[in-house]
């Protein structure tokens, strides 16, 4: 399985664009991060991507998991985010969907 590898130096807007593009193309989205800074950038990217997608009738959520990986012979713990796509019904898409955490009245 391939992953979008996010680092602490990754641009959240660029990662968000990649996430949104993959979602629109129907490609599964999985991200991998090592370190707190990388996780921070990934979470910001997910929030930005959600803002891009909700007006198009698509919402996303994610599930984080730990994974033991090997980097240059050294064992490290990565956090992986599996991104799930949710198609919204026309009446559930509102201007407030992004601002209120996705809760639609």
C-alpha positions in Angstrom: 0.0 0.0 0.0 1.3 3.4 -0.9 1.3 6.4 1.5 1.5 10.1 1.2 4.5 10.7 3.3 4.1 13.9 5.3 7.0 15.6 7.0 7.3 18.5 9.4 8.3 20.6 6.4 5.4 19.6 4.2 3.1 22.4 3.1 -0.4 21.7 4.5 -2.0 23.4 1.5 0.0 21.2 -0.9 -0.8 18.0 1.0 -4.5 19.1 1.1 -4.5 19.5 -2.7 -3.0 16.1 -3.1 -5.7 14.6 -0.8 -8.5 16.4 -2.5 -7.2 15.3 -5.9 -6.9 11.7 -4.9 -10.4 11.7 -3.4 -11.9 13.3 -6.6 -10.1 10.6 -8.7 -11.3 7.8 -6.5 -7.8 6.9 -5.3 -7.5 5.6 -1.7 -5.7 8.1 0.5 -3.4 6.9 3.3 -0.8 9.2 4.9 2.3 8.3 6.9 4.0 10.6 9.4 7.0 10.3 11.7 7.2 12.8 14.5 4.9 15.4 16.1 5.7 18.1 13.5 4.7 15.7 10.7 1.5 14.7 12.4 0.7 18.4 12.9 1.1 19.2 9.2 -1.0 16.1 8.2 -3.9 17.1 10.5 -3.9 20.7 9.2 -3.9 19.2 5.6 -6.9 17.0 6.4 -8.8 20.0 7.7 -7.9 22.1 4.6 -8.8 19.2 2.3 -12.2 18.8 4.1 -12.9 22.5 3.4 -12.1 22.0 -0.3 -14.3 18.9 -0.6 -17.4 19.7 1.4 -18.8 22.3 -1.1 -18.5 19.5 -3.8 -20.7 17.2 -1.8 -17.9 15.1 -0.4 -16.7 14.9 3.2 -13.7 13.0 4.6 -12.8 11.5 8.0 -9.7 9.7 9.1 -8.6 6.9 11.4 -5.1 7.0 12.9 -3.0 3.9 13.6 0.5 3.3 14.8 3.0 1.4 12.6 6.5 0.2 13.4 8.7 1.1 10.4 12.4 0.9 9.5 14.2 4.0 8.4 17.9 3.5 7.5 18.1 0.4 9.7 16.5 2.2 12.7 13.1 1.2 14.2 10.7 4.1 14.3 7.0 4.5 15.1 4.9 6.1 12.5 1.4 7.4 12.6 -0.7 6.4 9.6 -4.0 8.1 8.7 -6.5 6.2 6.6 -8.9 8.7 4.9 -12.5 7.7 4.5 -14.8 9.4 1.9 -18.4 10.2 2.6 -20.8 11.3 -0.1 -23.1 14.0 1.3 -26.8 14.3 0.4 -27.8 17.6 -1.2 -29.6 18.8 1.9 -26.7 18.1 4.2 -24.3 20.4 2.4 -24.4 23.8 4.1 -22.2 26.8 4.6 -21.9 25.8 8.3 -20.7 22.3 7.6 -17.0 23.3 7.7 -17.3 25.8 10.5 -19.2 23.7 13.0 -17.2 20.6 12.7 -19.5 19.0 10.2 -22.6 19.0 12.4 -25.5 19.8 10.2 -28.8 20.8 12.0 
